[in-house]
Amino acid sequence: MSKGGLNYRLVIFFIAIIFAVGFSLPTLLQTQKGPKISLGLDLQGGLHMLLGVKTNEAIKSKMKSIASSVKFFTDNNDIVIDELRINGDIVTLSLLDGDEEKHLDDMLKKIQGLQVKKDKLKYTLSLSNKEKIATKKFAISQAVETIRNRLDQFGLAEPNVAKQGVDKILVELPGIKTIEQEKRARELIAKAAHLQLMSIDEKRTDQANSMSEDEARSYGDRILPDSRTPNVKHIVKAVPILDGSMMSDAKVGFSNMNQPVINFTLNSEGAKIFGDYTAKNIGNHLAIVLDNKVYSAPVIRERIGGGSGQISGGFSVKEAHDVAIALRSGALLAPVKLLEKRSVGPSLGADSIKASMIALISGFVLVVLFMILYYGMAGVIADIALVVNLFLVLSVMALFGATLTLPGMAGIVLTVGMAVDANVIINERIRELFREGKGVAKAVEKGYSNAMSAILDANITTLIAAVVLYAYGTGPIKGFAITMSIGILASMLTAILGTLGIYQYLVPYIEKTKSLPFWFGVKRVK
């Protein structure tokens, strides 16, 4: 063991101190610049929601897409079909020319999980049970991802969106404090954002306000309300031309009248379908439908290439912004419903912070005093390592933009005890060697060596438990696991490498003073 002077362990420890203080100050001082830790729902207040996913609607949505694909394929290949109908999760159609049967069969075989029943030239299409289960599972995972993307673009700090149970989604939104913010967030989450371009039934358009739903269904039509005037109805073909799955972008713009509109762009497949359809239907109306409401139904004047379109519906700027976010992040394959809502007020969060800080400070002070009274200057060195450990935890969390929750605070409190535990073991091993008559340099060197296996075993097993908690836990449990993991890794740096570097620097002074009770609290030596 080197005696006295600057050593590489001490240099690393000083670098760790500079890093820890530098990256934790923006959080502690709440400066405008620099990375900061966000407070979770339970600390700053916000909105807690439990959503249910209507997975059966995802199957119906998929069958609509299949029907659109069949319609595009038959139109594109001049295959004449009749009575293309969508009835819930079943699509029926009739082929008029038996010579085209093989072409249609080959196309349908390429659709994964599709069951095809044929009665001569009449086709009945449905999904297999396996595909239905897969579609429902995908609808839930897609809903989680879509809602998370929407909230991220909405600008909320650290929203927590996670699957819960079989078909439920937990959403936690820290920082939601007003009724207006809550309403806007809920509308954004629940918005299906299902964009469809649909054909107006030109033959029956004058019957839209008098025809019943059942009668419209018998013609293969649907009756949809106008977005601005719900009393005005539009009769459209049930099979859409294309849907939002073929959309690549959506942005807010302004019309010639300076009114907010949403400009959308289709991908290459959607652009081709859109261009082909408009070329064949010049003079007819095209309905732009969003969430089963007709926002506009312009007349097709010419072929529309480029795959772009516009949605205008008397939006406010905020509404247009939120709809564009919903469209960009993707439509929900299955609609969601609110099962449970709980608001956490900022005052309750302030009480939680106060109680947690009292626990953290009191625990910290008691540990610091115990170490000083029991171990003397060795306790002071351990306390220095403990303070640096806390700063390191805060700095790493801030650097990665982590969210601090109440369980996370508990993890920090636990870290205080765990961080000093390593030095307790080391100091006891050093004391044992002093009692055996070892010199200072030898006692410190052997003390660290003898204590290392116990420290590593304890820290590695605790770290494994934290990793498991993070892998299988939900939001608050993950927060606890993260803070505990960072604390364990930081303690390995401060309590082992850092304190050893300090001792290596101080060995000549300790040997010169020969005051072991002062330095290590040792009462007797052989």
Secondary structure, DSSP 8 states (H G I E B T S, - for coil): ---SS--HHHHHHHHHHHHHHHHHHHHHHT-SSS---EE-HHHH-EEEEEEEE-HHHHHHHHHHHHHHHHHHHHHHTT--EEEEEEETTEEEEEES-GGGHHHHHHHHHTSTTEEEEEETTEEEEEE-HHHHHHHHHHHHHHHHHHHHHHHHHHT-SS-EEEEETTTEEEEEEET--SHHHHHHHHHHHH----EEEEEB-TTTGGGTTT--HHHHHHTTEEEEEBSS-TTSEEEEESS-SEEGGGEEEEEEEE-TTS-EEEEEEE-HHHHHHHHHHHHH-TTSBEEEEETTEEEE--B--S---SSEEEE-SS--HHHHHHHHHHHHH---SS-EEEEEEEEE-HHHHHHHHHHHHHHHHHHHHHHHHHHHHHHTHHHHHHHHHHHHHHHHHHHHHHHTT-EE-HHHHHHHHHHHHHHHHHHHHHHHHHHHHHHTT--HHHHHHHHHHHHHHHHHHHHHHHHHHHHHHHHH--HHHHHHHHHHHHHHHHHIIIIIIIHHHHHHHHHHHHHHH--HHHHH------
